[in-house]
């Protein structure tokens, strides 16, 4: 068995595939097979262990199960069956809390998390990006960010999970969200599904909320921030504003540009700086659109839209 520190170092260097690498290094085979009524378990006999994972679960859920069982093994805490009620940070007492803490660290190491959170307030788009890059669920990403709130520059953050419109549990180290207020925030944030709802408080602070997860069991990510920070536009909001100006109701133009952006970034990501990427994109693609569209795309605001869209893939700006 390797030490916890060694496991964390592997998780960081092999991110987002750290968990699979740790299993390989400690010789724990992962068997994926359809299971009924549970997400997976770990079979131990002496020094030999085997992790069995329900292949019907999403990839993110399977990775959570593997990380959770590996954390049991690394910490020397007897594993148990993982079911769908085993949530990333459900505040269980005792040993399970330690297991979940390590699970989060292996899936989303702090340095990786820090490099993915580039903006405050953190909105739904940013959370989904962390989930996508880390190959974890959105709720896992939200809980991990809330857990590391202070070191990420957020003073306060909480994650509230709902069943329908009823708040079921709230996870936070720094921010208590009363359940009736959480339900109020959920209703308000529903109108901002892709962005951020801001609730101005009398003390000058602002509560922000964004919705994650599926509509039947939504999850709310909540932050408490000073007005000056909360009012800053997120990248997602800036992109939507720029897109409204550029495309208006011209759905065809929007789809055509976005299609080109997708193919462009897969072909060229990491090979050029952001400015070079914007210029190369215009050189390569703008001739396909008629003059008025082309002029708009090549204008300062059009270029601004392109640089916002490409920024994630061409960081060298
Ligand atoms: Zn456990």
Boltz pocket constraint, residues with backbone or C-beta under 6 A from the ligand:
constraints:
  - pocket:
      binder: B
      contacts: [[A, 68], [A, 72], [A, 78], [A, 79], [A, 80], [A, 96], [A, 99]]
      max_distance: 6.0
